[in-house]
Amino acid sequence: MKKIYYMLTIIVICLMVLACGGEKLKVTIKDKAELNEVPRVKMTIKKGTLKRTEALVIITDHSDYQGGLKNIYDHDYRIDKKVDNDWKELDIILEEYASDLMALTVFNDKLSMKINWEALYGELEDGEYRIVKGVNTPSGDNKKISVEFKIG
C-alpha cells in the first residue's frame, strides 16, 4: 500500500512539474534590423527574456555628438508584424493605456528597459515581429530604431 501511495505521489509531482513548465518558446532574435535610422545605435533583446508578452530591450548608443549631447528615447513603442514580406503595425487592443515612464536618456552607452506589451497587443502568435522605438537626436530630428524577432 505504501508503494502505491509513493508511486501516485511521484506521478502527481511529475504531472505538476510538466504542467507548470509551460510552453518551450522557440525564438530567434535578428542581429541586424531593417529599420535603424540612427548611426551607431543598436537595439537588441537580452537573451532568454523574450516571451509572447514581454522582453527586456537593450539600447546601445555609441553616438558622439558635439558638446556631449545625447539621444533621447521615447517611452512609446509599437510592434509590427511581417505579413507577406511587408511590415504591418499591430492593432492596439487597449486604447486607454498610460505609462509611468518619461523620455529616457542613455548613460554609459546602454539603456535597458522591460517592455510588457500584453495590455496593448495581447499575447503574440507565432510569426516575425519588430519593436520600433522613437529617438530624438540632439539636432531635433525624430528617428526610429528597431529590433526584429521571430516566435515559433
C-alpha positions in Angstrom: 0.0 0.0 0.0 2.9 2.4 0.8 4.5 1.7 -2.5 1.3 2.6 -4.4 1.0 5.8 -2.3 4.6 6.8 -3.1 4.2 6.0 -6.8 1.0 8.1 -7.0 2.7 10.9 -5.2 5.6 10.8 -7.6 3.3 10.7 -10.7 1.3 13.7 -9.3 4.5 15.7 -8.7 5.8 14.9 -12.2 2.5 16.0 -13.8 2.6 19.2 -11.8 6.2 19.9 -12.9 5.2 19.3 -16.5 2.1 21.5 -16.2 4.0 24.4 -14.6 6.8 24.1 -17.0 4.7 25.8 -19.7 5.4 26.1 -23.3 9.0 25.9 -24.5 9.1 29.0 -26.7 11.2 28.9 -29.8 12.5 32.4 -30.5 15.0 34.0 -32.9 16.4 37.5 -32.5 17.7 39.0 -35.7 21.2 40.5 -35.3 20.5 43.4 -37.7 17.2 45.2 -38.1 16.0 46.7 -41.4 14.8 49.9 -39.6 17.6 51.8 -37.9 17.8 55.5 -38.8 20.4 56.4 -36.1 24.0 55.6 -36.8 26.0 53.9 -34.0 22.8 52.9 -32.1 21.6 49.4 -31.8 18.6 47.9 -30.1 18.6 44.2 -29.0 16.7 41.9 -26.8 18.5 40.3 -23.9 18.9 36.5 -24.5 16.3 34.5 -22.5 13.9 37.4 -21.8 11.7 37.3 -24.9 8.2 35.9 -24.2 4.9 36.2 -26.0 4.0 39.2 -23.8 7.3 40.9 -22.9 11.0 41.3 -23.5 14.0 43.1 -21.9 15.2 45.5 -24.6 18.8 46.9 -24.5 19.7 50.0 -26.5 23.4 50.5 -27.1 24.3 54.1 -28.1 27.8 54.9 -29.2 26.8 58.1 -30.9 29.1 61.0 -30.3 27.5 64.4 -30.6 29.3 67.7 -30.2 29.1 69.1 -26.7 28.4 65.7 -25.1 24.7 65.8 -26.1 22.8 62.5 -26.1 19.9 61.0 -27.9 16.6 60.9 -26.0 14.5 57.7 -26.3 10.7 57.9 -26.3 8.9 55.7 -23.8 6.4 54.9 -26.6 6.9 51.9 -28.9 5.0 50.0 -31.4 5.1 46.4 -32.6 5.0 45.5 -36.3 4.3 42.0 -37.7 5.7 40.9 -41.1 2.8 39.9 -43.3 3.5 38.8 -46.9 7.0 40.3 -46.7 5.7 43.7 -45.6 5.8 45.2 -42.1 2.3 46.0 -40.7 1.6 47.7 -37.4 -0.3 45.6 -35.0 -3.7 46.8 -33.9 -3.9 48.0 -30.3 -6.4 46.2 -28.2 -6.5 48.8 -25.4 -6.9 52.4 -26.4 -6.6 54.0 -23.0 -3.1 53.0 -21.9 -0.9 55.0 -19.6 2.8 54.6 -19.0 4.6 56.0 -16.0 7.9 56.3 -18.0 9.2 59.6 -19.2 11.7 60.2 -22.0 14.9 58.2 -21.4 18.5 59.1 -21.9 21.3 56.6 -22.2 24.1 56.8 -19.7 27.3 54.8 -20.1 26.2 53.9 -23.6 23.5 51.4 -22.5 19.8 51.6 -21.6 17.8 48.6 -20.5 14.0 48.6 -20.3 11.5 45.8 -19.8 8.6 46.2 -22.3 5.4 44.4 -21.5 3.0 44.7 -24.5 0.3 42.4 -23.2 -2.1 45.2 -22.4 -1.6 46.9 -25.7 -1.3 44.0 -28.1 -2.1 40.8 -26.1 -0.1 37.6 -26.5 1.9 37.4 -29.7 1.2 34.5 -32.1 3.9 32.7 -34.0 5.4 35.0 -36.6 8.1 37.6 -37.4 7.9 40.9 -35.4 9.8 44.0 -34.6 9.7 46.5 -31.8 10.0 50.1 -33.0 11.1 53.0 -30.8 11.5 56.7 -31.4 14.7 58.5 -30.9 15.0 62.3 -30.6 18.5 63.4 -31.7 20.3 66.5 -30.3 19.7 68.1 -33.7 15.9 67.8 -33.1 15.3 65.0 -35.6 12.8 62.3 -34.7 14.2 58.9 -35.9 13.3 55.3 -35.5 15.2 52.2 -34.4 14.0 48.6 -34.1 14.8 45.1 -33.1 13.4 42.1 -35.1 12.5 38.7 -33.7 10.7 35.6 -34.6 8.4 33.5 -32.4 7.6 29.9 -33.2 
